[in-house]
Amino acid sequence: MARLRIGWPRQVFAQVLIVQLLITTGVLLLLTGLFLQPLRTQLDDQAEHQALAIAQTTAADPDIVAGLLTTGPDPRGPVQRQAERTRAATGALYVVVMDPHGIRWSHTDVRQVGHRVSTDPSTPLHGHVILEIDRGTLGTSARAKVPLRDAAGDVIGAVSVGIAYSGVQERLLAALPGLLRYAGAALAVGAGAAFLVARTLRKRTHGVSLADISALLSEREAMLHAVREGVIALDEHERVRLVNDEAARLLSLKEEAEGRDLKELLPPGRSRDVITGQVTGRDLLTVRENRVLIANRMPTPDGGSVVTLRDRTEVELLGRELDSIKGLLDALRAQDHGHANRLHTVLGFLDLDMVERARGYVAELTHARRASAQEIGERIRMPMVSALLVGKAAIAAERGVALRLSDRTHLPSGLIDARDVVTVLGNLIDNALDVVADAPTQHPAVEVEVFVESDTVVVRVSDNGPGVPVELRDTIFEEGWSTKEPPAHRGRGLGLAMVRSLAERYGGAARIAARAGGGAVFTVTFPDLVARPSSPAQPVLAGETS
């Protein structure tokens, strides 16, 4: 036969209900005990003072004093009779009158008259009062002992009065039913409140156990910090509830974020607007410093939200490289067509036995390209930047746009990070080529100017296109703003936003102005991008190379 096993319930509802009932019961028992203790003390004190009043009244009776002075201890004497009348009138347990030797002159049990008292009578016989709860020959009682004085004030004996302690207990027990009724009512209210709280918790926790909740929290923390997507949760007041490691990295959160307002962590801009839901939509693009992020926001039932962030920087850079490769392929196709024409020209010279003319024609074609690349290499000492300009020059030539370097262009070696300069310069040149190539300009041209001024790298790209209206000069640097149709592999409106973000990352700025004669001029500054020598040049030691 199976045995019924009673164990601790697994559901949070039952666990919370039982715990709260136990706590409520324990608190009520504690409060009841704390109430009964002072009540008992109060009743004891009242009984002692009642006994004191009877004892003092008896001690002040002149018949008692006269009987003690003129007669002997007699069960039928005047002292016994007067003491018994007092006891009967007050309901005391006993009224005992004793002489200075502790001999009883009165007692409830007449056989005790003439015998010494069972307790030490020295204290009242020395003129002091005693109040106590004690056990004597008649049982436990609340007693009072007072000195008995004659007319001159001398102590001639003592009076001891006792009140049955059972009377005190009866009064205490009589108070218990009312107290228990209040305690029972409080327990019922507490049990009802516990039930409501437990039922609310059951709805909130879907009936899972505390162990399961702990496991779920551990799994959630492990999952949030293991995924390669950023996750940030906000409450209804846009305060951060949680943020995983990837979100802190993507948003560049340098300090503890949980519990803080998002406005304290992120500066005003599209990134904050996207995360807080002021900009709505799916797969929203935003730029945070030099990262391109895709954000999705999902509201939660309590008014908060959960935002996921994906790093699309590499995808965006690959997309731009794909655009550059596509442009280069278009240029190569055009070059292939032009190259075929040039070969036909050379073949014609050779068929006409004009060898020198053919040699000069080929030399002229190659010299122009070599001269352009050589000029770029001499002015731009950073290989990464000069390679970019050579490639952009070839693309511009095939698109029918003249790409020129200004006379002021000169970039020495020693940049701290040339990659960001390449990103900015490539974006500005691509935008300028797109503008002038599509504009009805007779001689489309783009001019590049790169130079160093007081440890600040200045990048300036100008074109002779239609220019940018004054009212749009701040708008074009915002994420998502573009006048072009986005390609299938990436979005638009991120290039100039990234340019400004990179400039501000170094403490610089990105500005736009009108070009004299028409067109636009984009200027980007990078402060402190040139590496400074840390110490004077040291002599080269043997075995080292300079």
N, C-alpha and C positions, 0 to 999 in steps of 0.2 A: 504494500500500500504506500502510495506516494505521500511524503511528508510535506506539509505546507510550510514553506520557508518565507519568512517576512524579512525583507531586506530594505536597505535605503533606496528610495525611488530614484530613477534616472532623469525624469523630466524636471525641468526647472520649475514648472508650475507647482508640482507636488513638493519639491525640495524647499522652495521659498515659503509655501504655505505652512509646512511643518515647522520650519525654523522660526517663522514669525509667531506661530501659536506657542511654541516653546518659550520664545523670548517674552511674549505678552504674559503668559502664565507665570513665568519666573519673576517678571517685574511686579505683577500683582501680589504674588506671595511675599516678595521682599517688602513692598509697600505696606502690606497688611501686617507683617511682623514689625516693621518700623513704627506703625501706628499703634499696635497693641502694647509695645514696650513702654512708651510714655503714658499710655492709658493705665497700664498696670501700676506704674510708678505714681501716677496721680491718685489712683484709688487707694494705694498704700498710704500715701501722704495724708489723704483725707481721713482714713481710719485712724492713723496715729494721732492726728490732731483732735479727732472726736474723743479718743481715749484720754488725751491730755485734758480736754475740757471737763470730762467727767471726773478725772482724778483731782483737778484743781478745785472743782466744786465740792467734792467730798472732803478734801483737805481743809476747806474753808468752813465746814459745818461745825458750829460750836459744840453740838452734842457729841460729835466724834471726839473732839479735843477733850471735853469734860469727862467722857467715859474712859478715855485712855489714861487720864490723870487720876481718876478716883476709883476705878474698878480694875479687875484682873481679866485675863483672857478667858472668856466664858462663852460656850456655844450659844447660850441664851441671854448673854449680856447685852447692854445697850449699844455697844459698838457693833456687834454682830447684827443686831436688828436694824440699826440705821444703815449699815452697809448694804444689807440685803434689800432694803426698801429702795435705795439708790440704784442698785443693780437692776431690780425689777422695773423701775421707772425708766431707765435709759436703754435697756436691752443689752447691757454689757455682758460679756462672758463671765467676768468675775470682778469683784471689788475687794481687794485685800488691804487691810490696815495692819501695820506692824509697828512694834515698839522699837526703841533704839538698839535692841539686841537682835532684831530680825525675827522676833516671835510673832506669829500670826494672831491677831485679835479678831479677825473675820475671814470667812472663806465660804465659797459655795458648798464645799463638802465640810460639814461641821466637824468631822473627825480630824480635819487638819488644823482646827483652832488650837492654839497652845503649842504648835510645833514650829520649828524654824523654817523659813522660806527656802525653796530649792535653789534659788539663784543668789548671787552676791548682792546684798542690799547697801553696800558701803556708799555707792555714788549718791542716791537720794538722801541717805542719812547724813551726808556731808553737805547737803543743801543744793545739789544739782538735779536737773531734770533729765530723764532718759526717755527717748522715743525709739522704738525698734519693732521689728517683726521677729518673733522668737517662738520657740516651742517650749512649753512648760508642762506641768502636771495635767493641765486641761487641754493640751494640744497646741497647735500653732495659732498664734493670735497677734493682733496689732496692739502693742501695749505701751502704756505711759506710766512712769514712776516719778512722783513728785515728793518733796519733803513735807512733813506735817509739823506745823509750828504752833506754839502756845501763844498767849496774848502778848508775851514779851518778845516774840519773834525767835525764840530758841527752838531748834529742831528737837522734837520729842518723839519722832517716828517717821513713817513714810506711808504713802498710799500708792498701791499698784492696781491699775485698771487695765483689763484686756477686752478687746473686741474680737469675736470669732473670725478667723481669717476666711472661713468658708463663705461668710457674707460678702467679703470682697470678691472672691472668685465667682459667686453667684451674680454679682453686678457686672463683672467682666464678661461672663458667659451670656448675660442678658443683652449686652451690647453687640455680641458677635453676629446674631442673625441680620441685623441691619447692615453691619459692616460687610458681611458676606453677600448680601443682596447688591450693594453697590459694587463690590468686587466682581460679582457675576455679570452685572450689567456692563461694566468696563471690559470684562473678558469677551463678552458677546460683541461689543462694538469693535474691539481689537481684532477678533476673529473675522468679522465682516470686512474690515479694512484690509486685513491680510489676504482674504480671499480675492478682493477686488484687485489688489496689487499683483497677486500671483497670476490672476487671469490676464491682466494687462501684459505682464511679462511673458506669459505663454503665447499671446498674440505676437509680441515683438520678437520672441526667440523661436517661433514656429515649433514649439514643443521639444526642442533639442535639450540635451543634458548639459550640465556645467562642464563636464569633461569634454563634450563635443565642442562647446563654445571655445574652450581653451585651445583645443586642437585646431579649430577653424581660424582663430586669431594667429596662431603660430604659422599655419599654412599660408594665411594671407600675407603676413609679414615676409615670409620666405619668397612667396611668389612675386610680390610687389618689388622687392629688391633684386630679384633674379631676372625679370623680364627686361628686354632691351628697349622697351618703350617707356617714355616718361609718363607717370601717373601722378596727378595732383587732385586732391579732394577738397572742396570748399563747403562751408556751411551757408546758411541763408543770408549771413551778413558778410560774405566774401572773406571769411577768415579761413586760414589753411588748417584743415583737419589732419591731413597726412600728405607727405610728398616722398616719393621714392628716390633712390640715388640717381637714376637716370634723369628724372625731371629736374633735380637740383643741378645736375651737370649742364643740361640743355639750357636752363634758364639762368645759369651762373649765379645761383643762390649761395652766397659765401657764409651765411650764418644760419642759426637755427630758425626754421620757418614755421613750424607747427604752432598753432595758436595765435599767429600774427596776421594782421590785415594784409591782403595782397597788395594794397596800395603802398604799404611800407617797403615791400620787397621789390616791386617792379616800377620803373619810371613810367610816366604817361606815354602812351603810344599804342600801336596796333597790337602788340603782344599782350598787353594788359587788357585791352578791349576784347580781344578774342577769348582769353581765358575767363573773363568775367561775364561773357555772353552779350556784351554790347554790340558785337559784330556776330551775326548768326549765319549758319550754313554748315555744310559738311566739308571736311578736308580743307579747312581754311589755311592758307599760307601766311606765314609771318616770319620776320627776320629778327633774331635776337643776337646781338653782336655780329659775329661772322657766321652764324648758323642759320640755315633755312629750315623752318619747322612746319610740320603739318599738324594742326590741332583739331580735335573733335570734342565737343562738350555734350554731356548727357546729364539732364537734371535728375535729382533724386526725390523720392516722395516727401521728404521733410523740408524741401525748399532749397537744399544745397545742390551741388553738382559735382561731377567727376569729369576731369579733362585729361585726355590722352594726347601725348606729344610724340611725334616721330621725327627723327633727324633726316632731313632730305638734302643736306648740304652736298654730300657726295653725288647724289642723283642729279641735283641741280648743276653741279660743276660738270658732270658727265654730259648733261643735256647741252650745256653751253659748248663743251668740246665737240659734241655731235653737230651743233650748228656750225661751228668753225670748220669742221671736217666737210660738212655738206657744202659750205661756201667754198672751201678749197677744192672740192670735187668739181663744183660748177666752174671754178676758175681754171682747173686743169682741162675740163672739156673745152672751155674757150681757148685755152693755150694750145690744146691739141689741134683745134681748127686753125689758129693763127700759125702754129708751128708748121702745119702742112703747107700753108700758103708760103711761108718763108722758105721751106725746102723746095717748093716748086720754083721760087725765084732763083735760089742757088743753082738748081738744076738747069734753069734757062741760061744763066750766065755761063755755066760749064759747057752746055751744048753750043753756045755761041763763041766758045774758046775765049771767054772773058774771065780768065782765072783770077787775075788780080782784082777785078771788080767783085768776084765772088768772095775772095779772101777778105777784102775790106768790108763787105756787107756783113759777113759773119762776125768779124772783129767788132764792128759797130754795135751789133745786137748784144753780144756778150759783155762788152765794156760798160754799157749802160747799167746792166743789172749788177755787175761787180762793183761799179762805182757807188751805186746806191747802198749796197750791203756794207761796203767798206766805210762809207761815211757814217752809217748808223753805228758800226762797231767802234769807230774812233770817238764818237761823242758819248755813247752809252757804254760804260765800262762794266756794267752788270750783265753777264751773258744771258740770264733769263729774260731780262727786259729787252735787250737788243734782239734776241731771237724772236720775241713776240713782235717787235716792230718790223723786222724783215718779213715775217710771214704775213702780217697785216698789210704791208706795202704791196706784196704780190697779189693778195686778194683785192685790194683797192684798185690796182692797175687793171685787173681783169673786169672789174665792175665799172670801169671808166671813171674812177675817182682819183684825183691826185692827192696822195698822202705825203705831206712835207714835214720836215723838222724845222722848227724856228731857229733863228740864229743864236738864240740864248740857250738852246738845249745843250746841257752837259750834265751827265750823271756819273760821278766817280764810283769806284768800287767801295765796298765796306758798309753796305746797308745792313741794318740789323735783321730785317725780314723783307726780302724782295718779292716774296710770293704775294703779299697783299698789294704791293704796287702793281704787279702784273695783273691781279684780279681787277683792280680799279681801272687801270689803263686799258685793258682788254674790253671791259664793259663800255667805257666811254667811246672808244674807237668804233666798236660794233654799232652802238647807237648812232654815232655821227655818220657812219657809212650808210646805215639804213635810211637816215633822214635825207641825206643829199642824193643818194642813188634814186630815191623815189620822188624827189622834188623836181619841178620844172626849172632846173638851173642849167645855164648854158655851159659853164665850166665848173662842175662840182669839185670841191676841194675840202680836205680836212687837214688841219695843222696841229701838230703835236709839239708840246713844249714841256720838257722835264728838266728841272734844275734844282740845286740846293741853295738855300738862303738861310744862313744862321742856324745850321743843323736841322733845318726843316726842309723836307722834300716837297716840292710843289709840282703837281701834275696838272697840266692845262690842255684841254682839247677843244678846238674851235672848228666850226664848220660854216659854210655859206648857204645853209639851208633856210627854211622859212623862219627860224627862231622860235622862241617860247614866249607866249604872252606873260605879262607881269603877274596876272592873277593866278597863273598856274605854276609859278616858279618854286613854290613850296610844296604844291600838291604832287608834282612828278616824283618827289623823293619818297612818297608814301608807298607802302607795300600794296601790290595789287593794281596800281594805276598804270595803265598802258593804253596806247591808241592802236595797238596791233592785235591781230588775232593770234591766240596762243597755239603753238604747235602741239601735236598729240603727245609728245614725250615729256613736256614740262609746261609750267605756267608762265605767265607774263607778269610784268610789274615788279620783279624782284631785283633786277640788276642795279638800278639807281638806289633802291632802298639798301642794298648791300654795300654800295659805294659809300653812302652816308654813314652806315653803321661801322664800317671799317675805319673811316676817317675819325669818327667820334671815339672809337676804341683807343686811338693813339692821342686823343685830346685835340684833334684837328677838326676840320669842317669841310663840307662840300657846298659850293655855291654855284649859282648860274647867273650869267649876265648877258646883255646883248652885245653882239659883235659889230664893230664899226663896218658899215657897208652892208649889214644884214647877216642874220644867222645868230648862233648862240655860242657862248663860251662857258665851258664847265671847268671849274677850278677846285682841286682837292688838295688839302695840305696834310702832311704827316710830320708833326713835331718830333724832334729827338729820334729820328729814324736812322741817322748816320752815327755809326760807332765812333766814339772818341778814344784816342789813345790813352791808356791808363798811366803810362810813364814815358819818359824820354827814351828814344831809341837806344838800345844796348848794343855793344859790339858783338859781332857774330863770333861765337867760339869755334874752335877747331872741330871739324867733323860736322858742323851745322851748315845748312844751306839757307840762303836768304830768299 
